[in-house]
Structure formats: structure tokens, C-alpha cells
């Protein structure tokens, strides 16, 4: 194996304001919690429906997206995302639904009790 060199990653953001993917009020990651419903929207455009798992465990909504190594024009890439959201107590977990749009946005919604 060839010698490896670590290349530092420069940035100009403050860690507390960062989310994956970048959240700058562009709708890529959104959480709406109103009196009527709870909704999460997440950009998962690099994943197919069978590579996305949405579960509820206790009071948490768990999202796991993963695909193995793939080749593209630049080389190879593998991706994996784990997200967890605490569900508000008034969410009716039996009404949770997830939908993947053709633009790659995963929308998860639930009604309130």
C-alpha cells in the first residue's frame, strides 16, 4: 500500500449550524412540527428506494440509507447516512408514512393525536 497523506479540510462554518446535507433554508433537510402533523424531508437523491430504511424505535424516527461501492466517471463512491429524530409525544406513530419523490426527497409524515 502506498504512503498516505492526510489533507486537512478547510471550512468557514460553525459546527453548531451544520447539518447533513447542508441546511441553508433550501429545503434539503427540513423538519416541520405543527399542531396537526409532524414532517421530515431529507435529500436522498443518491439512493434507490431499496437502499432506504425508515423505522420507529421507541420514541425515535430512524432513517438509514446505504449503498455499496459504485463506480462513476470520477472513480468509486460508497455512501451511508444515519439520521434519528425524536418524535414529539403527541405524534400518532400508526399514521407514519414515507414517500420518495422522483427528485430524490424522502418525505416522512405523521398526524398528531
N, C-alpha and C positions, 0 to 999 in steps of 0.2 A: 504494500500500500504506500502510495506517495506521501511525502510530508504534507501535513495540513496546516494552513494558515488561517487563523481566526480574523475575520474582517469585522470591525465594530460597525454597528448600525447607528447612523446619526438620526436625530429626530428633533423636532421642536414642539412637541406636545407634552402636556402634563398628564401623567399616568391616570389620575383620577377621572379624567374626561374621556378616556379612550374606551371603545367597545369594539368587538369584532362583529362584522366588518365595521369599518369606520362609521361612526354615527355623527353626522353633522346635519340633523334635521332633514335628511334627504329620503327618509322612508326605508332605508336599507334595513335598519333594525328599529322596530317600534313596539312599544307596549302601551296599550290603551286600557285603562281601568275605569269604567264609568259605573253609574248606578245599575244599568241594565245588563252590561256584559263586560267580559274580560277578553282581550285580544292581544296576540303576539304576532308580529310579522318579521320574518327573517329571510334575508337573501341567501338562497342555497342553490344558485344557478349552476354550480359545478357538479351537482349531484342529481342522480336519477331517483325516481320515487322508491325503487327497491333498495337504495342506499341510505334512506332516511328512516329513522325510527323515532316515534313520538310515544312517550309513556307518562303515566302518572304514578308516582310512588309517594304514598302518604300525602302530604300537602304540597308536593313539588311537581311541576311540569318538567319533564326531562326530554331533551332533544339531542339525538346522536346522529351525525352524518359522517359517512366514511366511504372512501373508495380507495382501492389498492393502487399500486403504482401503475401509471398510464404514460404512454409516450405522446408527446405533442411536437410541434415544429421546433421547440427550443430544447428538448431533451425529455426528461421524465418528471412526473409530479405525482405525489400522493397527498391526499387531504383528509383531515379528520377534525370534526367540530363537536364539542360537548357544550351544551347550554342547559342551565337549570334556572327555573323561575319559581319563586314561592307563590303559590296560588292564594289569593285572598280567601278568607274563611267563608265568605258568602257565595263563592263560586259553586255552581251545581256541576260537579265533575261528570255526572252522567250525560251532560249536554256538550261535552268537549268534542270538537270536530276539527280535523286538519284538512287543508286543501293546498295543493301545489299548483300555482298558476303556470301558464305557458312561458311566462317571463322569468320563472325561477324563484318566485316569492312564496315561501311557506307561510300560510296564514292559519293560526290556531285560535279558535274562538270558543267561548263558553258563556252560557247565560248565568245570571245571578239568581239566587233563591228568593 
